[in-house]
Amino acid sequence: MDLQARRLRAFKANKRAFWALVVFVVLFVLSLGAELWVNDKPLFIYKDHKAYFPIFKDYPESAFGGDFYTSADYTDPYVKNHLLKNAFVIWPLIPYSYDTIIMDLKSPAPTPPSLKHLLGTDDQARDVLARLVYGYRISILFGLILSVFSVGLGVAIGALQGYYGGLIDLLGQRCIEIWSAIPMLFLLIILSNLFTPNFWWLLGLVLAFSWMGLAQVVRTEFLRGRNMDYVKASYALGVSDARVIFYHILPNALVATITYLPFVMAGSIGTLVSLDFLGFGMPVGSASLGELLNQGKNNLYAPHLALVGFFATALLLSILVFIGEGVRDAFSATSVK
């Protein structure tokens, strides 16, 4: 427990890493609850002595006195200015979702930043800030989920190779060498002609390649750890392989793995952004940082698109790198003492 406390103090002493972690948590929380403050549906409606919560439930237009029984479109001027004219309505801070088409622009899209649209609109008349918030959520969740699964798969394979060695290690290394030589981008281009890419499809494909670096780290730690005196003593006492792996070698191997996590996450987000930029990523219309960068490339006369995409991506990746450096330095400093 004292060791963990020293590591935490060492991490906090690195101000750049600590504040990067604070900013990351704030961005993640804000993007995770995007529907509560970036949405084209009201948070609350009170009309004719009845309360409605559109962000949690779809209501037909007829519920507010309209003629249609389909879901109400709250961006429709008729619904907003006529049906809800005398109602008490609480709107989100940003009354647009990532796919809201803004119909009342004063000039053709894309429009530059203004008081109404702080980061402007894109070439399809959608609010850039709204798409940025939802794009952050997709990117961060993609990175987090991929990192967790990559660690699980990499640790499992690396532990088996390093602990048992011999033929298992030899075959494992040859398979990794062959698999790592396959260009992921070309494979993705081929598979995209057979399947429609989505979040989980991309996650599985990137996961198939992202675990190998972690497996090599864990393999090295197990090759070194199995020759330690306390491990040999465990063998002499008849301790099972499972107990040696999980209680004696794996905790030390995980220390090296944890320091790689922020960098793995940054790499996975960079991969997602690259795939979206090239058009092989998320489905068309999805909010993503890569799609925003692609719009900046296609609309050079609207520099706000490229600038927002570049700085948003650079900020997120820089934060993760700073956190990774802080974690690495904290573990390195306490391991020396």
C-alpha positions as CSV (number, residue, x, y, z in Angstrom):
1,M,0.0,0.0,0.0
2,D,2.9,2.3,0.8
3,L,4.3,1.6,-2.7
4,Q,1.0,2.6,-4.4
5,A,0.9,5.8,-2.3
6,R,4.4,6.7,-3.4
7,R,3.5,6.1,-7.0
8,L,0.5,8.3,-6.6
9,R,2.5,11.1,-5.0
10,A,5.1,10.8,-7.8
11,F,2.4,11.1,-10.4
12,K,0.9,14.1,-8.7
13,A,4.3,15.8,-8.6
14,N,4.3,15.7,-12.4
15,K,2.0,18.7,-12.9
16,R,1.8,18.3,-16.6
17,A,0.6,14.7,-16.3
18,F,-1.7,15.4,-13.4
19,W,-3.5,18.3,-15.1
20,A,-3.6,16.3,-18.4
21,L,-5.5,13.6,-16.4
22,V,-7.9,16.2,-15.0
23,V,-8.6,17.6,-18.5
24,F,-9.1,14.0,-19.9
25,V,-11.6,13.1,-17.1
26,V,-13.5,16.4,-17.8
27,L,-13.6,15.7,-21.5
28,F,-14.7,12.2,-21.0
29,V,-17.5,13.0,-18.5
30,L,-18.8,15.9,-20.7
31,S,-18.8,13.7,-23.8
32,L,-20.4,10.8,-22.0
33,G,-23.3,12.9,-21.0
34,A,-23.6,14.7,-24.3
35,E,-27.3,14.1,-24.6
36,L,-27.9,16.2,-21.5
37,W,-26.3,19.4,-22.9
38,V,-25.9,18.8,-26.6
39,N,-29.2,17.7,-28.1
40,D,-31.9,18.8,-30.5
41,K,-34.6,17.5,-28.1
42,P,-35.7,19.5,-25.0
43,L,-34.8,18.3,-21.6
44,F,-38.2,19.0,-20.2
45,I,-41.6,20.2,-21.5
46,Y,-44.6,21.2,-19.4
47,K,-47.8,21.8,-21.3
48,D,-51.4,21.5,-20.4
49,H,-50.6,20.3,-16.8
50,K,-48.5,17.4,-18.2
51,A,-44.8,16.9,-18.0
52,Y,-42.7,15.4,-20.8
53,F,-39.1,14.3,-21.0
54,P,-38.2,14.0,-24.7
55,I,-34.6,13.0,-24.2
56,F,-35.7,9.8,-22.4
57,K,-38.9,9.1,-24.4
58,D,-40.2,9.7,-27.9
59,Y,-43.5,11.6,-28.0
60,P,-45.7,11.8,-31.1
61,E,-46.5,15.3,-32.4
62,S,-50.2,14.7,-31.5
63,A,-49.2,14.7,-27.8
64,F,-48.6,18.4,-28.1
65,G,-51.7,19.2,-30.2
66,G,-50.4,18.3,-33.6
67,D,-51.9,16.3,-36.4
68,F,-49.3,13.5,-36.8
69,Y,-48.7,10.4,-34.7
70,T,-45.1,10.2,-35.7
71,S,-42.2,11.3,-33.4
72,A,-42.2,15.1,-32.9
73,D,-39.4,17.0,-34.7
74,Y,-38.5,19.7,-32.2
75,T,-36.4,21.5,-34.7
76,D,-39.5,22.0,-36.9
77,P,-40.5,25.7,-36.7
78,Y,-44.2,24.6,-36.6
79,V,-43.5,22.5,-33.5
80,K,-41.2,25.0,-31.9
81,N,-43.2,28.2,-32.5
82,H,-46.7,26.9,-32.6
83,L,-47.3,23.7,-30.7
84,L,-44.8,24.6,-27.9
85,K,-45.5,28.4,-28.0
86,N,-47.3,28.4,-24.6
87,A,-45.4,25.5,-23.0
88,F,-42.6,25.7,-20.5
89,V,-39.6,24.2,-22.3
90,I,-36.0,23.6,-21.0
91,W,-33.6,23.3,-23.9
92,P,-30.0,21.9,-23.7
93,L,-27.1,24.3,-23.6
94,I,-26.4,23.5,-27.2
95,P,-29.7,22.8,-29.0
96,Y,-28.2,20.7,-31.7
97,S,-27.3,17.0,-32.0
98,Y,-24.4,15.6,-34.1
99,D,-26.8,14.9,-37.0
100,T,-29.1,17.9,-36.8
101,I,-29.4,19.7,-40.2
102,I,-29.7,23.5,-39.5
103,M,-32.2,25.0,-41.9
104,D,-32.0,28.7,-40.9
105,L,-28.4,29.5,-41.8
106,K,-28.0,33.0,-43.2
107,S,-25.4,31.9,-45.7
108,P,-24.5,28.6,-47.5
109,A,-22.8,25.9,-45.4
110,P,-20.1,25.6,-44.2
111,T,-20.5,28.8,-42.2
112,P,-17.7,30.3,-40.0
113,P,-17.9,30.5,-36.2
114,S,-20.5,32.8,-34.7
115,L,-22.4,33.5,-31.4
116,K,-25.0,30.9,-32.5
117,H,-22.6,28.3,-33.7
118,L,-19.4,28.8,-31.7
119,L,-17.3,26.5,-34.0
120,G,-19.3,27.1,-37.1
121,T,-21.1,24.6,-39.3
122,D,-19.8,21.9,-41.6
123,D,-20.6,21.5,-45.3
124,Q,-23.8,19.6,-44.5
125,A,-25.1,22.4,-42.3
126,R,-24.4,20.6,-39.0
127,D,-23.1,22.3,-35.9
128,V,-19.3,21.6,-35.6
129,L,-19.3,21.8,-31.8
130,A,-22.0,19.3,-31.4
131,R,-20.2,16.9,-33.7
132,L,-17.0,17.5,-31.9
133,V,-18.5,16.5,-28.5
134,Y,-20.0,13.3,-29.9
135,G,-16.8,12.6,-31.8
136,Y,-14.8,12.8,-28.6
137,R,-17.1,10.3,-27.0
138,I,-16.7,7.8,-29.8
139,S,-12.9,8.3,-29.9
140,I,-12.5,8.0,-26.1
141,L,-14.8,5.0,-25.7
142,F,-13.1,3.3,-28.7
143,G,-9.7,3.9,-27.1
144,L,-10.7,2.7,-23.7
145,I,-12.5,-0.5,-24.8
146,L,-9.7,-1.3,-27.2
147,S,-7.1,-0.8,-24.5
148,V,-8.9,-3.1,-22.1
149,F,-9.3,-5.9,-24.6
150,S,-5.7,-5.4,-25.9
151,V,-4.3,-5.7,-22.4
152,G,-6.4,-8.9,-21.7
153,L,-5.4,-10.6,-25.0
154,G,-1.7,-9.4,-24.9
155,V,-1.2,-10.4,-21.3
156,A,-2.7,-13.8,-21.8
157,I,-0.7,-14.6,-24.9
158,G,2.5,-13.1,-23.6
159,A,2.2,-14.9,-20.3
160,L,1.8,-18.3,-22.0
161,Q,4.8,-17.7,-24.2
162,G,7.1,-16.4,-21.5
163,Y,6.2,-18.8,-18.8
164,Y,6.2,-22.1,-20.7
165,G,8.8,-21.1,-23.3
166,G,10.2,-23.8,-25.6
167,L,8.0,-24.8,-28.5
168,I,5.0,-22.7,-27.4
169,D,7.2,-19.6,-27.4
170,L,8.8,-20.4,-30.7
171,L,5.5,-21.0,-32.5
172,G,4.0,-18.0,-30.8
173,Q,6.8,-15.7,-32.0
174,R,6.6,-17.0,-35.6
175,C,2.8,-16.5,-35.7
176,I,3.2,-13.0,-34.3
177,E,5.9,-12.2,-36.9
178,I,3.6,-13.4,-39.7
179,W,0.5,-11.6,-38.4
180,S,2.3,-8.3,-37.8
181,A,3.5,-8.3,-41.4
182,I,0.0,-8.1,-42.7
183,P,-0.8,-4.5,-43.6
184,M,-3.9,-3.6,-41.6
185,L,-5.0,-0.8,-43.9
186,F,-5.1,-3.1,-47.0
187,L,-6.9,-5.8,-45.0
188,L,-9.5,-3.1,-44.0
189,I,-10.0,-2.0,-47.6
190,I,-10.6,-5.5,-48.7
191,L,-13.0,-6.3,-45.8
192,S,-14.9,-3.0,-46.2
193,N,-16.1,-4.2,-49.6
194,L,-17.6,-7.3,-47.9
195,F,-19.0,-5.7,-44.8
196,T,-20.4,-2.4,-43.7
197,P,-18.0,-0.9,-41.1
198,N,-19.4,0.0,-37.7
199,F,-18.0,0.7,-34.2
200,W,-17.6,-3.0,-33.1
201,W,-16.4,-4.2,-36.5
202,L,-13.6,-1.6,-36.4
203,L,-12.9,-2.4,-32.8
204,G,-12.5,-6.1,-33.5
205,L,-10.2,-5.5,-36.6
206,V,-7.9,-3.0,-34.8
207,L,-7.8,-5.4,-31.7
208,A,-6.6,-8.2,-33.9
209,F,-3.3,-6.2,-34.4
210,S,-3.1,-4.0,-31.3
211,W,-2.3,-6.7,-28.7
212,M,1.1,-7.8,-30.1
213,G,3.2,-5.0,-28.6
214,L,1.8,-5.7,-25.1
215,A,2.3,-9.4,-25.6
216,Q,6.0,-8.9,-26.2
217,V,6.4,-6.8,-23.0
218,V,4.6,-9.4,-20.9
219,R,6.6,-12.2,-22.5
220,T,9.9,-10.5,-21.6
221,E,8.8,-10.0,-18.0
222,F,7.7,-13.7,-17.7
223,L,11.0,-14.9,-19.3
224,R,12.9,-12.9,-16.7
225,G,10.5,-13.6,-13.8
226,R,10.4,-17.4,-14.1
227,N,14.2,-17.5,-13.4
228,M,13.9,-15.5,-10.1
229,D,14.8,-17.2,-6.9
230,Y,11.4,-16.8,-5.3
231,V,9.8,-18.4,-8.3
232,K,12.2,-21.3,-8.2
233,A,11.5,-21.6,-4.5
234,S,7.8,-21.8,-5.3
235,Y,8.5,-24.7,-7.7
236,A,10.4,-26.5,-5.0
237,L,7.5,-26.2,-2.6
238,G,5.2,-27.7,-5.2
239,V,3.2,-24.5,-6.0
240,S,0.9,-24.9,-9.0
241,D,1.6,-23.2,-12.3
242,A,-1.5,-21.1,-12.0
243,R,-0.6,-19.7,-8.6
244,V,3.0,-18.9,-9.7
245,I,1.6,-17.1,-12.8
246,F,-1.1,-15.1,-11.1
247,Y,0.5,-14.4,-7.7
248,H,4.2,-14.2,-8.3
249,I,5.0,-13.2,-11.9
250,L,1.9,-11.5,-13.3
251,P,1.8,-8.6,-10.8
252,N,5.3,-7.6,-11.8
253,A,4.5,-7.9,-15.5
254,L,1.4,-5.8,-15.1
255,V,3.5,-2.9,-13.8
256,A,5.3,-2.7,-17.2
257,T,1.9,-3.1,-19.0
258,I,0.2,-0.3,-17.1
259,T,2.8,2.2,-18.2
260,Y,1.9,1.4,-21.9
261,L,-1.9,1.8,-21.5
262,P,-2.1,5.6,-22.3
263,F,0.1,5.1,-25.3
264,V,-1.9,2.2,-26.5
265,M,-5.1,4.3,-26.2
266,A,-3.5,7.2,-28.0
267,G,-2.4,4.8,-30.8
268,S,-5.9,3.3,-31.1
269,I,-7.5,6.7,-31.3
270,G,-5.0,7.8,-33.9
271,T,-5.9,4.7,-35.9
272,L,-9.6,5.4,-35.7
273,V,-9.0,9.0,-36.8
274,S,-6.9,7.9,-39.7
275,L,-9.5,5.3,-40.9
276,D,-12.3,7.9,-40.7
277,F,-10.2,10.4,-42.6
278,L,-9.6,7.9,-45.4
279,G,-13.3,6.9,-45.5
280,F,-12.9,3.3,-44.1
281,G,-14.0,4.0,-40.5
282,M,-17.3,4.7,-38.9
283,P,-20.5,4.7,-41.0
284,V,-21.3,7.8,-43.1
285,G,-22.9,10.5,-40.9
286,S,-21.2,9.4,-37.7
287,A,-19.6,12.0,-35.6
288,S,-15.8,11.5,-35.7
289,L,-12.6,13.5,-35.6
290,G,-11.3,11.9,-38.8
291,E,-14.5,12.9,-40.7
292,L,-14.0,16.5,-39.5
293,L,-10.4,16.5,-40.7
294,N,-11.6,15.1,-44.0
295,Q,-14.1,18.0,-44.3
296,G,-11.4,20.4,-43.7
297,K,-9.4,18.9,-46.5
298,N,-12.3,19.1,-48.9
299,N,-13.3,22.7,-47.9
300,L,-10.1,24.7,-47.8
301,Y,-12.1,27.9,-48.2
302,A,-13.6,27.2,-44.7
303,P,-10.4,26.9,-42.6
304,H,-12.3,26.6,-39.3
305,L,-13.1,23.0,-40.1
306,A,-9.4,22.0,-40.5
307,L,-8.4,24.1,-37.5
308,V,-11.0,22.6,-35.2
309,G,-10.3,19.0,-36.3
310,F,-6.5,19.5,-36.0
311,F,-6.5,21.1,-32.5
312,A,-9.2,18.7,-31.2
313,T,-7.2,15.7,-32.3
314,A,-3.9,17.1,-31.2
315,L,-5.3,18.0,-27.7
316,L,-6.7,14.5,-27.1
317,L,-3.6,12.7,-28.2
318,S,-1.2,15.1,-26.4
319,I,-3.2,14.6,-23.2
320,L,-2.9,10.9,-23.4
321,V,0.9,11.1,-24.1
322,F,1.4,13.4,-21.1
323,I,-0.6,11.0,-18.9
324,G,1.5,8.1,-20.2
325,E,4.7,9.9,-19.5
326,G,3.6,10.7,-16.0
327,V,2.6,7.1,-15.2
328,R,5.9,5.8,-16.7
329,D,8.0,8.2,-14.6
330,A,6.0,7.5,-11.5
331,F,6.6,3.7,-11.8
332,S,10.2,4.2,-12.7
333,A,10.9,6.5,-9.8
334,T,9.4,4.2,-7.2
335,S,11.0,1.1,-8.6
336,V,14.4,2.6,-8.0
337,K,13.7,3.4,-4.3
